[in-house]
Amino acid sequence: MLERWQSAAAQDQPLNIAEEMTPRNRRMQKTIRALDAVVYDIIAARRQRRADQGDLLSLLLSARDEETGQGMSDQQVRDEVMPMLLQER
C-alpha cells in the first residue's frame, strides 16, 4: 500500500482513498457512522424537549457565543461529545 501511495505522489496523481481502506478501517468507519446516528438522535430529542437535565449535553446545548448569542450547531455538539464517548478508560 505504501508503495502505491509513493508512486501516486511521485507521479502527481490523486490516490483513491476508498480503494486503500483496509477491512479494519471500513469497520471503524461503519461504527463511527452508527455512533453518529445515535448521537444526532439524542441531540435532536434533547433540543426538542428543551429541558435542562443538569448534564454535559444540556450545558453544550445551552451554551451561547458571547459575541453573537448563537448556540452550537448539532455538528459542533457532536464534535464535543464524540471524543468523550470514544476515549478508553
Secondary structure as GFF3:
##gff-version 3
##sequence-region A 1 89
A	DSSP	alpha_helix	2	10	.	.	.	ID=ss1
A	DSSP	alpha_helix	17	20	.	.	.	ID=ss2
A	DSSP	alpha_helix	23	49	.	.	.	ID=ss3
A	DSSP	alpha_helix	56	62	.	.	.	ID=ss4
A	DSSP	alpha_helix	74	86	.	.	.	ID=ss5
###
